[in-house]
Amino acid sequence: MTVNKNDTGPAERLLTPGEVAHIFGVDPKTVNRWSLTGKIPSLKTPGGQRRYRQSDIDALLGQPVRTSEAIAVGRSALEVTCSLR
């Protein structure tokens, strides 16, 4: 799923709670809990599901994330995870 910030810019990738959970090495319920407590920004689809902008996740990690490849949880992801809890 993608969202277009404006009509002239490229569409931005939206991540599911499962994809974000994989990046941080946590359960998807933890990602939703972070969203509910304001620790991580999210959007809601018309159907009520949460989605996360890839740029927001990249900013938390301090580097771009490739969601199309297998992601190994690295040191930076663990540090961010600890600071979010």
URMOSUL-V371105 format. One record per helix or strand of 2 or more residues. SS is the DSSP state (@ for helix, = for strand). FROM is the first residue (numbers start at 1). TO is the last residue. If there is no record, write none. Layout:
ss;from;to
SS;FROM;TO
SS;FROM;TO
//
This chain:
ss;from;to
=;2;4
=;11;15
@;17;24
@;28;36
=;43;44
=;50;53
@;54;61
@;75;84
//
